[in-house]
């Protein structure tokens, strides 16, 4: 019983330390992130796959996936406030 309570308390504290729940992007914000990821992929001779549409930190970036011509996937962080991405 003590273990369950302790685990629950630690989970709550971890959630509280992170802040609020992940932010879900609006349609317009998703389009900005996707455009940035598409442009980043094209400049890297890759293809855009998808963006997560959830921001889990305060940096205004979401995880987007791109794939090179061989099919190898990689993740980039793309802004949803202004167009632009960065490699992780």
PDB file with SEQRES, HELIX, SHEET and CRYST1 records, atoms N, CA, C and O in Angstrom:
SEQRES   1 A   88  UNK UNK UNK UNK UNK UNK UNK UNK UNK UNK UNK UNK UNK          
SEQRES   2 A   88  UNK UNK UNK UNK UNK UNK UNK UNK UNK UNK UNK UNK UNK          
SEQRES   3 A   88  UNK UNK UNK UNK UNK UNK UNK UNK UNK UNK UNK UNK UNK          
SEQRES   4 A   88  UNK UNK UNK UNK UNK UNK UNK UNK UNK UNK UNK UNK UNK          
SEQRES   5 A   88  UNK UNK UNK UNK UNK UNK UNK UNK UNK UNK UNK UNK UNK          
SEQRES   6 A   88  UNK UNK UNK UNK UNK UNK UNK UNK UNK UNK UNK UNK UNK          
SEQRES   7 A   88  UNK UNK UNK UNK UNK UNK UNK UNK UNK UNK                      
HELIX    1 AA1 UNK A    2  UNK A   18  1                                  17    
HELIX    2 AA2 UNK A   27  UNK A   43  1                                  17    
SHEET    1 AA1 2 UNK A  23  UNK A  24  0                                        
SHEET    2 AA1 2 UNK A  54  UNK A  55 -1                                        
SHEET    1 AA2 4 UNK A  46  UNK A  51  0                                        
SHEET    2 AA2 4 UNK A  61  UNK A  68 -1                                        
SHEET    3 AA2 4 UNK A  73  UNK A  79 -1                                        
SHEET    4 AA2 4 UNK A  85  UNK A  87 -1                                        
CRYST1    1.000    1.000    1.000  90.00  90.00  90.00 P 1           1          
ATOM      1  N   UNK A   1       0.824  -1.194   0.000  1.00  0.00           N  
ATOM      2  CA  UNK A   1       0.000   0.000   0.000  1.00  0.00           C  
ATOM      3  C   UNK A   1       0.866   1.254   0.000  1.00  0.00           C  
ATOM      4  O   UNK A   1       0.593   2.198  -0.742  1.00  0.00           O  
ATOM      5  N   UNK A   2       1.923   1.268   0.841  1.00  0.00           N  
ATOM      6  CA  UNK A   2       2.796   2.427   0.890  1.00  0.00           C  
ATOM      7  C   UNK A   2       3.484   2.662  -0.449  1.00  0.00           C  
ATOM      8  O   UNK A   2       3.680   3.806  -0.857  1.00  0.00           O  
ATOM      9  N   UNK A   3       3.849   1.579  -1.131  1.00  0.00           N  
ATOM     10  CA  UNK A   3       4.514   1.691  -2.421  1.00  0.00           C  
ATOM     11  C   UNK A   3       3.605   2.335  -3.456  1.00  0.00           C  
ATOM     12  O   UNK A   3       4.054   3.175  -4.236  1.00  0.00           O  
ATOM     13  N   UNK A   4       2.342   1.955  -3.473  1.00  0.00           N  
ATOM     14  CA  UNK A   4       1.380   2.527  -4.416  1.00  0.00           C  
ATOM     15  C   UNK A   4       1.189   4.009  -4.145  1.00  0.00           C  
ATOM     16  O   UNK A   4       1.177   4.813  -5.078  1.00  0.00           O  
ATOM     17  N   UNK A   5       1.041   4.376  -2.890  1.00  0.00           N  
ATOM     18  CA  UNK A   5       0.858   5.784  -2.528  1.00  0.00           C  
ATOM     19  C   UNK A   5       2.101   6.584  -2.891  1.00  0.00           C  
ATOM     20  O   UNK A   5       1.990   7.680  -3.440  1.00  0.00           O  
ATOM     21  N   UNK A   6       3.286   6.051  -2.592  1.00  0.00           N  
ATOM     22  CA  UNK A   6       4.529   6.748  -2.898  1.00  0.00           C  
ATOM     23  C   UNK A   6       4.677   6.942  -4.405  1.00  0.00           C  
ATOM     24  O   UNK A   6       5.067   8.019  -4.856  1.00  0.00           O  
ATOM     25  N   UNK A   7       4.369   5.905  -5.186  1.00  0.00           N  
ATOM     26  CA  UNK A   7       4.457   5.990  -6.640  1.00  0.00           C  
ATOM     27  C   UNK A   7       3.491   7.032  -7.176  1.00  0.00           C  
ATOM     28  O   UNK A   7       3.847   7.805  -8.065  1.00  0.00           O  
ATOM     29  N   UNK A   8       2.284   7.062  -6.651  1.00  0.00           N  
ATOM     30  CA  UNK A   8       1.291   8.040  -7.074  1.00  0.00           C  
ATOM     31  C   UNK A   8       1.747   9.454  -6.741  1.00  0.00           C  
ATOM     32  O   UNK A   8       1.598  10.358  -7.564  1.00  0.00           O  
ATOM     33  N   UNK A   9       2.283   9.655  -5.583  1.00  0.00           N  
ATOM     34  CA  UNK A   9       2.762  10.970  -5.175  1.00  0.00           C  
ATOM     35  C   UNK A   9       3.910  11.411  -6.076  1.00  0.00           C  
ATOM     36  O   UNK A   9       3.954  12.569  -6.492  1.00  0.00           O  
ATOM     37  N   UNK A  10       4.837  10.512  -6.384  1.00  0.00           N  
ATOM     38  CA  UNK A  10       5.948  10.850  -7.268  1.00  0.00           C  
ATOM     39  C   UNK A  10       5.452  11.205  -8.663  1.00  0.00           C  
ATOM     40  O   UNK A  10       5.982  12.119  -9.294  1.00  0.00           O  
ATOM     41  N   UNK A  11       4.453  10.499  -9.144  1.00  0.00           N  
ATOM     42  CA  UNK A  11       3.883  10.805 -10.458  1.00  0.00           C  
ATOM     43  C   UNK A  11       3.259  12.192 -10.468  1.00  0.00           C  
ATOM     44  O   UNK A  11       3.444  12.954 -11.417  1.00  0.00           O  
ATOM     45  N   UNK A  12       2.529  12.517  -9.425  1.00  0.00           N  
ATOM     46  CA  UNK A  12       1.896  13.837  -9.323  1.00  0.00           C  
ATOM     47  C   UNK A  12       2.954  14.927  -9.236  1.00  0.00           C  
ATOM     48  O   UNK A  12       2.820  15.971  -9.873  1.00  0.00           O  
ATOM     49  N   UNK A  13       3.993  14.699  -8.462  1.00  0.00           N  
ATOM     50  CA  UNK A  13       5.063  15.688  -8.349  1.00  0.00           C  
ATOM     51  C   UNK A  13       5.793  15.875  -9.676  1.00  0.00           C  
ATOM     52  O   UNK A  13       6.141  17.002 -10.029  1.00  0.00           O  
ATOM     53  N   UNK A  14       6.027  14.814 -10.403  1.00  0.00           N  
ATOM     54  CA  UNK A  14       6.684  14.915 -11.708  1.00  0.00           C  
ATOM     55  C   UNK A  14       5.813  15.699 -12.683  1.00  0.00           C  
ATOM     56  O   UNK A  14       6.319  16.531 -13.437  1.00  0.00           O  
ATOM     57  N   UNK A  15       4.511  15.441 -12.673  1.00  0.00           N  
ATOM     58  CA  UNK A  15       3.590  16.174 -13.536  1.00  0.00           C  
ATOM     59  C   UNK A  15       3.566  17.647 -13.159  1.00  0.00           C  
ATOM     60  O   UNK A  15       3.577  18.508 -14.038  1.00  0.00           O  
ATOM     61  N   UNK A  16       3.534  17.949 -11.865  1.00  0.00           N  
ATOM     62  CA  UNK A  16       3.492  19.335 -11.399  1.00  0.00           C  
ATOM     63  C   UNK A  16       4.779  20.067 -11.757  1.00  0.00           C  
ATOM     64  O   UNK A  16       4.743  21.251 -12.093  1.00  0.00           O  
ATOM     65  N   UNK A  17       5.902  19.385 -11.690  1.00  0.00           N  
ATOM     66  CA  UNK A  17       7.181  20.017 -12.025  1.00  0.00           C  
ATOM     67  C   UNK A  17       7.241  20.348 -13.506  1.00  0.00           C  
ATOM     68  O   UNK A  17       7.853  21.346 -13.887  1.00  0.00           O  
ATOM     69  N   UNK A  18       6.625  19.539 -14.340  1.00  0.00           N  
ATOM     70  CA  UNK A  18       6.630  19.785 -15.780  1.00  0.00           C  
ATOM     71  C   UNK A  18       5.734  20.960 -16.123  1.00  0.00           C  
ATOM     72  O   UNK A  18       6.002  21.675 -17.089  1.00  0.00           O  
ATOM     73  N   UNK A  19       4.704  21.168 -15.373  1.00  0.00           N  
ATOM     74  CA  UNK A  19       3.757  22.231 -15.671  1.00  0.00           C  
ATOM     75  C   UNK A  19       2.438  21.628 -16.091  1.00  0.00           C  
ATOM     76  O   UNK A  19       2.000  20.613 -15.549  1.00  0.00           O  
ATOM     77  N   UNK A  20       1.818  22.253 -17.048  1.00  0.00           N  
ATOM     78  CA  UNK A  20       0.509  21.800 -17.514  1.00  0.00           C  
ATOM     79  C   UNK A  20       0.655  20.629 -18.481  1.00  0.00           C  
ATOM     80  O   UNK A  20       1.760  20.202 -18.815  1.00  0.00           O  
ATOM     81  N   UNK A  21      -0.476  20.135 -18.907  1.00  0.00           N  
ATOM     82  CA  UNK A  21      -0.488  19.057 -19.888  1.00  0.00           C  
ATOM     83  C   UNK A  21       0.054  19.578 -21.216  1.00  0.00           C  
ATOM     84  O   UNK A  21       0.134  20.790 -21.416  1.00  0.00           O  
ATOM     85  N   UNK A  22       0.430  18.671 -22.131  1.00  0.00           N  
ATOM     86  CA  UNK A  22       0.947  19.120 -23.433  1.00  0.00           C  
ATOM     87  C   UNK A  22      -0.049  20.026 -24.147  1.00  0.00           C  
ATOM     88  O   UNK A  22      -1.262  19.839 -24.054  1.00  0.00           O  
ATOM     89  N   UNK A  23       0.486  21.003 -24.855  1.00  0.00           N  
ATOM     90  CA  UNK A  23      -0.324  21.944 -25.608  1.00  0.00           C  
ATOM     91  C   UNK A  23      -0.622  21.355 -26.985  1.00  0.00           C  
ATOM     92  O   UNK A  23       0.297  20.920 -27.679  1.00  0.00           O  
ATOM     93  N   UNK A  24      -1.884  21.335 -27.388  1.00  0.00           N  
ATOM     94  CA  UNK A  24      -2.282  20.869 -28.707  1.00  0.00           C  
ATOM     95  C   UNK A  24      -2.334  22.053 -29.655  1.00  0.00           C  
ATOM     96  O   UNK A  24      -2.996  23.054 -29.381  1.00  0.00           O  
ATOM     97  N   UNK A  25      -1.628  21.931 -30.775  1.00  0.00           N  
ATOM     98  CA  UNK A  25      -1.543  23.015 -31.738  1.00  0.00           C  
ATOM     99  C   UNK A  25      -2.880  23.274 -32.419  1.00  0.00           C  
ATOM    100  O   UNK A  25      -3.684  22.363 -32.618  1.00  0.00           O  
ATOM    101  N   UNK A  26      -3.097  24.530 -32.770  1.00  0.00           N  
ATOM    102  CA  UNK A  26      -4.260  24.883 -33.587  1.00  0.00           C  
ATOM    103  C   UNK A  26      -3.958  24.462 -35.026  1.00  0.00           C  
ATOM    104  O   UNK A  26      -2.830  24.083 -35.343  1.00  0.00           O  
ATOM    105  N   UNK A  27      -4.943  24.530 -35.871  1.00  0.00           N  
ATOM    106  CA  UNK A  27      -4.772  24.179 -37.284  1.00  0.00           C  
ATOM    107  C   UNK A  27      -3.719  25.071 -37.945  1.00  0.00           C  
ATOM    108  O   UNK A  27      -2.879  24.590 -38.706  1.00  0.00           O  
ATOM    109  N   UNK A  28      -3.770  26.368 -37.652  1.00  0.00           N  
ATOM    110  CA  UNK A  28      -2.808  27.307 -38.235  1.00  0.00           C  
ATOM    111  C   UNK A  28      -1.385  27.017 -37.742  1.00  0.00           C  
ATOM    112  O   UNK A  28      -0.434  27.069 -38.522  1.00  0.00           O  
ATOM    113  N   UNK A  29      -1.243  26.712 -36.450  1.00  0.00           N  
ATOM    114  CA  UNK A  29       0.076  26.390 -35.902  1.00  0.00           C  
ATOM    115  C   UNK A  29       0.620  25.093 -36.498  1.00  0.00           C  
ATOM    116  O   UNK A  29       1.817  24.981 -36.764  1.00  0.00           O  
ATOM    117  N   UNK A  30      -0.258  24.118 -36.703  1.00  0.00           N  
ATOM    118  CA  UNK A  30       0.156  22.856 -37.321  1.00  0.00           C  
ATOM    119  C   UNK A  30       0.681  23.092 -38.728  1.00  0.00           C  
ATOM    120  O   UNK A  30       1.679  22.496 -39.134  1.00  0.00           O  
ATOM    121  N   UNK A  31       0.008  23.962 -39.467  1.00  0.00           N  
ATOM    122  CA  UNK A  31       0.436  24.266 -40.840  1.00  0.00           C  
ATOM    123  C   UNK A  31       1.803  24.928 -40.846  1.00  0.00           C  
ATOM    124  O   UNK A  31       2.615  24.639 -41.724  1.00  0.00           O  
ATOM    125  N   UNK A  32       2.080  25.809 -39.889  1.00  0.00           N  
ATOM    126  CA  UNK A  32       3.388  26.467 -39.798  1.00  0.00           C  
ATOM    127  C   UNK A  32       4.479  25.430 -39.542  1.00  0.00           C  
ATOM    128  O   UNK A  32       5.520  25.444 -40.199  1.00  0.00           O  
ATOM    129  N   UNK A  33       4.238  24.530 -38.583  1.00  0.00           N  
ATOM    130  CA  UNK A  33       5.221  23.490 -38.256  1.00  0.00           C  
ATOM    131  C   UNK A  33       5.438  22.559 -39.442  1.00  0.00           C  
ATOM    132  O   UNK A  33       6.575  22.198 -39.748  1.00  0.00           O  
ATOM    133  N   UNK A  34       4.357  22.168 -40.110  1.00  0.00           N  
ATOM    134  CA  UNK A  34       4.461  21.262 -41.255  1.00  0.00           C  
ATOM    135  C   UNK A  34       5.179  21.920 -42.428  1.00  0.00           C  
ATOM    136  O   UNK A  34       5.955  21.261 -43.121  1.00  0.00           O  
ATOM    137  N   UNK A  35       4.934  23.201 -42.661  1.00  0.00           N  
ATOM    138  CA  UNK A  35       5.630  23.916 -43.730  1.00  0.00           C  
ATOM    139  C   UNK A  35       7.122  23.992 -43.424  1.00  0.00           C  
ATOM    140  O   UNK A  35       7.955  23.777 -44.304  1.00  0.00           O  
ATOM    141  N   UNK A  36       7.453  24.298 -42.176  1.00  0.00           N  
ATOM    142  CA  UNK A  36       8.856  24.341 -41.772  1.00  0.00           C  
ATOM    143  C   UNK A  36       9.530  22.995 -41.947  1.00  0.00           C  
ATOM    144  O   UNK A  36      10.661  22.920 -42.429  1.00  0.00           O  
ATOM    145  N   UNK A  37       8.836  21.921 -41.556  1.00  0.00           N  
ATOM    146  CA  UNK A  37       9.393  20.576 -41.684  1.00  0.00           C  
ATOM    147  C   UNK A  37       9.555  20.176 -43.147  1.00  0.00           C  
ATOM    148  O   UNK A  37      10.544  19.545 -43.520  1.00  0.00           O  
ATOM    149  N   UNK A  38       8.584  20.545 -43.967  1.00  0.00           N  
ATOM    150  CA  UNK A  38       8.665  20.240 -45.396  1.00  0.00           C  
ATOM    151  C   UNK A  38       9.862  20.950 -46.026  1.00  0.00           C  
ATOM    152  O   UNK A  38      10.622  20.340 -46.779  1.00  0.00           O  
ATOM    153  N   UNK A  39      10.028  22.230 -45.722  1.00  0.00           N  
ATOM    154  CA  UNK A  39      11.158  22.990 -46.262  1.00  0.00           C  
ATOM    155  C   UNK A  39      12.492  22.448 -45.749  1.00  0.00           C  
ATOM    156  O   UNK A  39      13.461  22.365 -46.504  1.00  0.00           O  
ATOM    157  N   UNK A  40      12.544  22.083 -44.479  1.00  0.00           N  
ATOM    158  CA  UNK A  40      13.756  21.509 -43.898  1.00  0.00           C  
ATOM    159  C   UNK A  40      14.090  20.188 -44.590  1.00  0.00           C  
ATOM    160  O   UNK A  40      15.246  19.923 -44.920  1.00  0.00           O  
ATOM    161  N   UNK A  41      13.069  19.368 -44.805  1.00  0.00           N  
ATOM    162  CA  UNK A  41      13.274  18.075 -45.460  1.00  0.00           C  
ATOM    163  C   UNK A  41      13.786  18.259 -46.885  1.00  0.00           C  
ATOM    164  O   UNK A  41      14.718  17.572 -47.302  1.00  0.00           O  
ATOM    165  N   UNK A  42      13.185  19.178 -47.632  1.00  0.00           N  
ATOM    166  CA  UNK A  42      13.613  19.411 -49.009  1.00  0.00           C  
ATOM    167  C   UNK A  42      15.058  19.904 -49.063  1.00  0.00           C  
ATOM    168  O   UNK A  42      15.819  19.495 -49.940  1.00  0.00           O  
ATOM    169  N   UNK A  43      15.439  20.776 -48.134  1.00  0.00           N  
ATOM    170  CA  UNK A  43      16.815  21.281 -48.090  1.00  0.00           C  
ATOM    171  C   UNK A  43      17.805  20.179 -47.719  1.00  0.00           C  
ATOM    172  O   UNK A  43      18.989  20.260 -48.044  1.00  0.00           O  
ATOM    173  N   UNK A  44      17.303  19.142 -47.029  1.00  0.00           N  
ATOM    174  CA  UNK A  44      18.141  18.008 -46.609  1.00  0.00           C  
ATOM    175  C   UNK A  44      18.030  16.834 -47.576  1.00  0.00           C  
ATOM    176  O   UNK A  44      18.522  15.744 -47.284  1.00  0.00           O  
ATOM    177  N   UNK A  45      17.379  17.049 -48.743  1.00  0.00           N  
ATOM    178  CA  UNK A  45      17.162  15.989 -49.725  1.00  0.00           C  
ATOM    179  C   UNK A  45      16.384  14.820 -49.099  1.00  0.00           C  
ATOM    180  O   UNK A  45      16.687  13.651 -49.335  1.00  0.00           O  
ATOM    181  N   UNK A  46      15.377  15.175 -48.298  1.00  0.00           N  
ATOM    182  CA  UNK A  46      14.539  14.197 -47.602  1.00  0.00           C  
ATOM    183  C   UNK A  46      13.076  14.499 -47.871  1.00  0.00           C  
ATOM    184  O   UNK A  46      12.752  15.436 -48.601  1.00  0.00           O  
ATOM    185  N   UNK A  47      12.195  13.708 -47.282  1.00  0.00           N  
ATOM    186  CA  UNK A  47      10.755  13.902 -47.419  1.00  0.00           C  
ATOM    187  C   UNK A  47      10.125  14.110 -46.050  1.00  0.00           C  
ATOM    188  O   UNK A  47      10.541  13.507 -45.060  1.00  0.00           O  
ATOM    189  N   UNK A  48       9.122  14.966 -46.010  1.00  0.00           N  
ATOM    190  CA  UNK A  48       8.361  15.204 -44.786  1.00  0.00           C  
ATOM    191  C   UNK A  48       7.438  14.014 -44.543  1.00  0.00           C  
ATOM    192  O   UNK A  48       6.783  13.533 -45.468  1.00  0.00           O  
ATOM    193  N   UNK A  49       7.384  13.534 -43.286  1.00  0.00           N  
ATOM    194  CA  UNK A  49       6.485  12.437 -42.906  1.00  0.00           C  
ATOM    195  C   UNK A  49       5.318  12.970 -42.078  1.00  0.00           C  
ATOM    196  O   UNK A  49       4.166  12.860 -42.497  1.00  0.00           O  
ATOM    197  N   UNK A  50       5.602  13.550 -40.902  1.00  0.00           N  
ATOM    198  CA  UNK A  50       4.524  14.037 -40.040  1.00  0.00           C  
ATOM    199  C   UNK A  50       5.078  14.886 -38.903  1.00  0.00           C  
ATOM    200  O   UNK A  50       6.282  14.900 -38.644  1.00  0.00           O  
ATOM    201  N   UNK A  51       4.167  15.597 -38.229  1.00  0.00           N  
ATOM    202  CA  UNK A  51       4.493  16.346 -37.011  1.00  0.00           C  
ATOM    203  C   UNK A  51       3.553  15.881 -35.906  1.00  0.00           C  
ATOM    204  O   UNK A  51       2.433  15.447 -36.178  1.00  0.00           O  
ATOM    205  N   UNK A  52       4.006  15.971 -34.671  1.00  0.00           N  
ATOM    206  CA  UNK A  52       3.223  15.444 -33.550  1.00  0.00           C  
ATOM    207  C   UNK A  52       2.021  16.293 -33.173  1.00  0.00           C  
ATOM    208  O   UNK A  52       1.041  15.758 -32.655  1.00  0.00           O  
ATOM    209  N   UNK A  53       2.061  17.602 -33.415  1.00  0.00           N  
ATOM    210  CA  UNK A  53       0.992  18.532 -33.042  1.00  0.00           C  
ATOM    211  C   UNK A  53       0.799  18.679 -31.543  1.00  0.00           C  
ATOM    212  O   UNK A  53      -0.210  19.228 -31.102  1.00  0.00           O  
ATOM    213  N   UNK A  54       1.762  18.192 -30.742  1.00  0.00           N  
ATOM    214  CA  UNK A  54       1.735  18.388 -29.294  1.00  0.00           C  
ATOM    215  C   UNK A  54       3.046  19.003 -28.847  1.00  0.00           C  
ATOM    216  O   UNK A  54       4.119  18.488 -29.160  1.00  0.00           O  
ATOM    217  N   UNK A  55       2.961  20.099 -28.118  1.00  0.00           N  
ATOM    218  CA  UNK A  55       4.147  20.737 -27.560  1.00  0.00           C  
ATOM    219  C   UNK A  55       4.233  20.352 -26.085  1.00  0.00           C  
ATOM    220  O   UNK A  55       3.318  20.623 -25.307  1.00  0.00           O  
ATOM    221  N   UNK A  56       5.339  19.720 -25.714  1.00  0.00           N  
ATOM    222  CA  UNK A  56       5.485  19.250 -24.337  1.00  0.00           C  
ATOM    223  C   UNK A  56       6.435  20.111 -23.517  1.00  0.00           C  
ATOM    224  O   UNK A  56       6.699  19.805 -22.354  1.00  0.00           O  
ATOM    225  N   UNK A  57       6.953  21.185 -24.109  1.00  0.00           N  
ATOM    226  CA  UNK A  57       7.826  22.099 -23.372  1.00  0.00           C  
ATOM    227  C   UNK A  57       7.444  23.530 -23.725  1.00  0.00           C  
ATOM    228  O   UNK A  57       6.505  23.759 -24.488  1.00  0.00           O  
ATOM    229  N   UNK A  58       8.159  24.472 -23.180  1.00  0.00           N  
ATOM    230  CA  UNK A  58       7.825  25.878 -23.409  1.00  0.00           C  
ATOM    231  C   UNK A  58       8.616  26.504 -24.549  1.00  0.00           C  
ATOM    232  O   UNK A  58       8.667  27.730 -24.651  1.00  0.00           O  
ATOM    233  N   UNK A  59       9.237  25.696 -25.410  1.00  0.00           N  
ATOM    234  CA  UNK A  59      10.084  26.259 -26.458  1.00  0.00           C  
ATOM    235  C   UNK A  59       9.366  26.500 -27.782  1.00  0.00           C  
ATOM    236  O   UNK A  59       9.996  26.922 -28.752  1.00  0.00           O  
ATOM    237  N   UNK A  60       8.067  26.241 -27.841  1.00  0.00           N  
ATOM    238  CA  UNK A  60       7.254  26.468 -29.038  1.00  0.00           C  
ATOM    239  C   UNK A  60       7.714  25.645 -30.236  1.00  0.00           C  
ATOM    240  O   UNK A  60       7.664  26.114 -31.373  1.00  0.00           O  
ATOM    241  N   UNK A  61       8.162  24.415 -29.980  1.00  0.00           N  
ATOM    242  CA  UNK A  61       8.571  23.483 -31.028  1.00  0.00           C  
ATOM    243  C   UNK A  61       7.834  22.152 -30.835  1.00  0.00           C  
ATOM    244  O   UNK A  61       7.484  21.774 -29.717  1.00  0.00           O  
ATOM    245  N   UNK A  62       7.613  21.460 -31.945  1.00  0.00           N  
ATOM    246  CA  UNK A  62       7.040  20.119 -31.907  1.00  0.00           C  
ATOM    247  C   UNK A  62       7.968  19.166 -32.660  1.00  0.00           C  
ATOM    248  O   UNK A  62       8.770  19.586 -33.495  1.00  0.00           O  
ATOM    249  N   UNK A  63       7.845  17.900 -32.352  1.00  0.00           N  
ATOM    250  CA  UNK A  63       8.649  16.880 -33.027  1.00  0.00           C  
ATOM    251  C   UNK A  63       8.038  16.571 -34.385  1.00  0.00           C  
ATOM    252  O   UNK A  63       6.842  16.300 -34.495  1.00  0.00           O  
ATOM    253  N   UNK A  64       8.876  16.616 -35.420  1.00  0.00           N  
ATOM    254  CA  UNK A  64       8.446  16.257 -36.763  1.00  0.00           C  
ATOM    255  C   UNK A  64       9.385  15.183 -37.293  1.00  0.00           C  
ATOM    256  O   UNK A  64      10.569  15.157 -36.956  1.00  0.00           O  
ATOM    257  N   UNK A  65       8.854  14.310 -38.115  1.00  0.00           N  
ATOM    258  CA  UNK A  65       9.634  13.209 -38.668  1.00  0.00           C  
ATOM    259  C   UNK A  65       9.853  13.434 -40.154  1.00  0.00           C  
ATOM    260  O   UNK A  65       8.925  13.769 -40.891  1.00  0.00           O  
ATOM    261  N   UNK A  66      11.103  13.244 -40.585  1.00  0.00           N  
ATOM    262  CA  UNK A  66      11.446  13.295 -41.998  1.00  0.00           C  
ATOM    263  C   UNK A  66      12.161  11.995 -42.356  1.00  0.00           C  
ATOM    264  O   UNK A  66      12.659  11.296 -41.473  1.00  0.00           O  
ATOM    265  N   UNK A  67      12.213  11.670 -43.641  1.00  0.00           N  
ATOM    266  CA  UNK A  67      12.877  10.445 -44.089  1.00  0.00           C  
ATOM    267  C   UNK A  67      13.782  10.770 -45.272  1.00  0.00           C  
ATOM    268  O   UNK A  67      13.395  11.509 -46.177  1.00  0.00           O  
ATOM    269  N   UNK A  68      14.991  10.208 -45.255  1.00  0.00           N  
ATOM    270  CA  UNK A  68      15.890  10.410 -46.387  1.00  0.00           C  
ATOM    271  C   UNK A  68      15.477   9.489 -47.532  1.00  0.00           C  
ATOM    272  O   UNK A  68      14.541   8.701 -47.399  1.00  0.00           O  
ATOM    273  N   UNK A  69      16.180   9.593 -48.652  1.00  0.00           N  
ATOM    274  CA  UNK A  69      15.812   8.817 -49.853  1.00  0.00           C  
ATOM    275  C   UNK A  69      15.888   7.309 -49.617  1.00  0.00           C  
ATOM    276  O   UNK A  69      15.184   6.546 -50.279  1.00  0.00           O  
ATOM    277  N   UNK A  70      16.736   6.869 -48.681  1.00  0.00           N  
ATOM    278  CA  UNK A  70      16.855   5.441 -48.370  1.00  0.00           C  
ATOM    279  C   UNK A  70      15.754   4.968 -47.411  1.00  0.00           C  
ATOM    280  O   UNK A  70      15.621   3.771 -47.155  1.00  0.00           O  
ATOM    281  N   UNK A  71      14.971   5.909 -46.886  1.00  0.00           N  
ATOM    282  CA  UNK A  71      13.886   5.560 -45.983  1.00  0.00           C  
ATOM    283  C   UNK A  71      14.221   5.693 -44.506  1.00  0.00           C  
ATOM    284  O   UNK A  71      13.364   5.476 -43.650  1.00  0.00           O  
ATOM    285  N   UNK A  72      15.470   6.051 -44.205  1.00  0.00           N  
ATOM    286  CA  UNK A  72      15.855   6.230 -42.798  1.00  0.00           C  
ATOM    287  C   UNK A  72      15.167   7.478 -42.240  1.00  0.00           C  
ATOM    288  O   UNK A  72      15.242   8.561 -42.821  1.00  0.00           O  
ATOM    289  N   UNK A  73      14.507   7.304 -41.121  1.00  0.00           N  
ATOM    290  CA  UNK A  73      13.763   8.422 -40.516  1.00  0.00           C  
ATOM    291  C   UNK A  73      14.592   9.122 -39.453  1.00  0.00           C  
ATOM    292  O   UNK A  73      15.425   8.514 -38.779  1.00  0.00           O  
ATOM    293  N   UNK A  74      14.341  10.413 -39.324  1.00  0.00           N  
ATOM    294  CA  UNK A  74      14.970  11.183 -38.258  1.00  0.00           C  
ATOM    295  C   UNK A  74      13.964  12.206 -37.755  1.00  0.00           C  
ATOM    296  O   UNK A  74      12.991  12.535 -38.434  1.00  0.00           O  
ATOM    297  N   UNK A  75      14.218  12.694 -36.564  1.00  0.00           N  
ATOM    298  CA  UNK A  75      13.309  13.645 -35.933  1.00  0.00           C  
ATOM    299  C   UNK A  75      13.950  15.020 -35.911  1.00  0.00           C  
ATOM    300  O   UNK A  75      15.137  15.157 -35.617  1.00  0.00           O  
ATOM    301  N   UNK A  76      13.163  16.032 -36.221  1.00  0.00           N  
ATOM    302  CA  UNK A  76      13.590  17.418 -36.122  1.00  0.00           C  
ATOM    303  C   UNK A  76      12.581  18.154 -35.255  1.00  0.00           C  
ATOM    304  O   UNK A  76      11.427  17.740 -35.149  1.00  0.00           O  
ATOM    305  N   UNK A  77      13.007  19.227 -34.644  1.00  0.00           N  
ATOM    306  CA  UNK A  77      12.128  20.057 -33.822  1.00  0.00           C  
ATOM    307  C   UNK A  77      11.755  21.285 -34.643  1.00  0.00           C  
ATOM    308  O   UNK A  77      12.628  22.054 -35.046  1.00  0.00           O  
ATOM    309  N   UNK A  78      10.458  21.470 -34.890  1.00  0.00           N  
ATOM    310  CA  UNK A  78       9.990  22.567 -35.734  1.00  0.00           C  
ATOM    311  C   UNK A  78       9.119  23.529 -34.931  1.00  0.00           C  
ATOM    312  O   UNK A  78       8.272  23.122 -34.136  1.00  0.00           O  
ATOM    313  N   UNK A  79       9.356  24.808 -35.166  1.00  0.00           N  
ATOM    314  CA  UNK A  79       8.587  25.845 -34.491  1.00  0.00           C  
ATOM    315  C   UNK A  79       7.184  25.913 -35.069  1.00  0.00           C  
ATOM    316  O   UNK A  79       6.982  25.699 -36.264  1.00  0.00           O  
ATOM    317  N   UNK A  80       6.225  26.212 -34.218  1.00  0.00           N  
ATOM    318  CA  UNK A  80       4.861  26.413 -34.693  1.00  0.00           C  
ATOM    319  C   UNK A  80       4.463  27.878 -34.562  1.00  0.00           C  
ATOM    320  O   UNK A  80       3.317  28.243 -34.823  1.00  0.00           O  
ATOM    321  N   UNK A  81       5.417  28.715 -34.156  1.00  0.00           N  
ATOM    322  CA  UNK A  81       5.171  30.154 -34.070  1.00  0.00           C  
ATOM    323  C   UNK A  81       5.730  30.873 -35.287  1.00  0.00           C  
ATOM    324  O   UNK A  81       5.133  31.832 -35.775  1.00  0.00           O  
ATOM    325  N   UNK A  82       6.876  30.412 -35.777  1.00  0.00           N  
ATOM    326  CA  UNK A  82       7.479  30.963 -36.990  1.00  0.00           C  
ATOM    327  C   UNK A  82       8.188  29.811 -37.693  1.00  0.00           C  
ATOM    328  O   UNK A  82       8.713  28.903 -37.049  1.00  0.00           O  
ATOM    329  N   UNK A  83       8.195  29.861 -39.002  1.00  0.00           N  
ATOM    330  CA  UNK A  83       8.729  28.758 -39.775  1.00  0.00           C  
ATOM    331  C   UNK A  83      10.215  28.526 -39.497  1.00  0.00           C  
ATOM    332  O   UNK A  83      11.016  29.458 -39.569  1.00  0.00           O  
ATOM    333  N   UNK A  84      10.574  27.298 -39.184  1.00  0.00           N  
ATOM    334  CA  UNK A  84      11.958  26.935 -38.944  1.00  0.00           C  
ATOM    335  C   UNK A  84      12.061  25.671 -38.107  1.00  0.00           C  
ATOM    336  O   UNK A  84      11.225  25.402 -37.244  1.00  0.00           O  
ATOM    337  N   UNK A  85      13.125  24.891 -38.389  1.00  0.00           N  
ATOM    338  CA  UNK A  85      13.342  23.629 -37.683  1.00  0.00           C  
ATOM    339  C   UNK A  85      14.800  23.511 -37.297  1.00  0.00           C  
ATOM    340  O   UNK A  85      15.671  24.189 -37.843  1.00  0.00           O  
ATOM    341  N   UNK A  86      15.043  22.624 -36.333  1.00  0.00           N  
ATOM    342  CA  UNK A  86      16.412  22.326 -35.921  1.00  0.00           C  
ATOM    343  C   UNK A  86      16.540  20.832 -35.686  1.00  0.00           C  
ATOM    344  O   UNK A  86      15.594  20.183 -35.240  1.00  0.00           O  
ATOM    345  N   UNK A  87      17.714  20.288 -35.985  1.00  0.00           N  
ATOM    346  CA  UNK A  87      17.993  18.873 -35.753  1.00  0.00           C  
ATOM    347  C   UNK A  87      18.139  18.659 -34.265  1.00  0.00           C  
ATOM    348  O   UNK A  87      18.626  19.541 -33.557  1.00  0.00           O  
ATOM    349  N   UNK A  88      17.723  17.492 -33.774  1.00  0.00           N  
ATOM    350  CA  UNK A  88      17.886  17.191 -32.348  1.00  0.00           C  
ATOM    351  C   UNK A  88      19.290  16.782 -32.058  1.00  0.00           C  
ATOM    352  O   UNK A  88      19.623  16.489 -30.910  1.00  0.00           O  
TER     353      UNK A  88                                                      
END                                                                             
